[in-house]
Each structure stands twice: as C-alpha cells, then as structure tokens.
Amino acid sequence: MKNVEIAVQGNILTIKVDLTKEFGPSSSGKTIIIASTEGNITIPDRNEKIGLNVYRKK
C-alpha cells in the first residue's frame, strides 16, 4: 500500500491518507497518484476487502 493506513474498531473501518503526498503520475499520465492500496486487499482479521485509489488531475 502507498500512503494508506487502515484500522478496524468493532465494525468501523477507518482509512487514513495524507493528502500532501504524491507518488508521481498514473500510467496514463492524466492524474497524480496520492494513495493506493495497489489492488484489492483483505481487511485485517475480517472477510471484507477494500480497493482504494486517491488521485488528482494534473
């Protein structure tokens, strides 16, 4: 994962992303990647999965 922190308390999933970070352009070059789970990941100690991408236009 890039710039993504997840935490579970009870049945609440919290996602933390630092919006000041950048990881360069996307493969198309149209956006700047800020955070990504880099595909779907399983939430720790759960059956659910999450896939997250945070980006902005260039």
N, C-alpha and C positions, 0 to 999 in steps of 0.2 A: 504494500500500500504506500501511496505517496501522500503525505500531509493529511492523513485521515486517522482520527482516533475514535474508537467506538467503545461504549461502555453500556452494560445492562444492569439495571437495578430493578429487581422484581420483573415486571412486564414492560418496563420502559427502556427503549433503546435511545441512547444519546450519541450524537455524531458531532465531533469537533473538527473544524477545518480552519486553518489560519489563512485568511483571505489576502494577506500581504505577500504570500509566497507564490512563486511561478516556477514551472518546470519546462518552459520552452513551448514551442509551437506544436500543435497537433499534427498528425501525419498529413492532413490536407493543407495545413498551413493557414487555415482561416481563423483559428482560435488559439488562445494561450491556455495551456493546462495549468490549473491551480491545485487540483487534488484529484485523486483517483484510487479506487480500490483495485484497479487493473484487472477487471473482470468480476465475476460473482464470487463472493466469499461466504463461508458459513459463519454465522454469528456465534462467538464462543459459548459452549455449553448449551446450545439451542439447535433446533432443526431448521430454523429460518435462514435465508440467505439474503445478502444485500449486494447490489452493484451500484456504484456511485461514481459520477464524473462531475467535477466542478470546473467550469471554464468561462472565459470571456472572449468577446470578439477582439480581434487585433486592432 
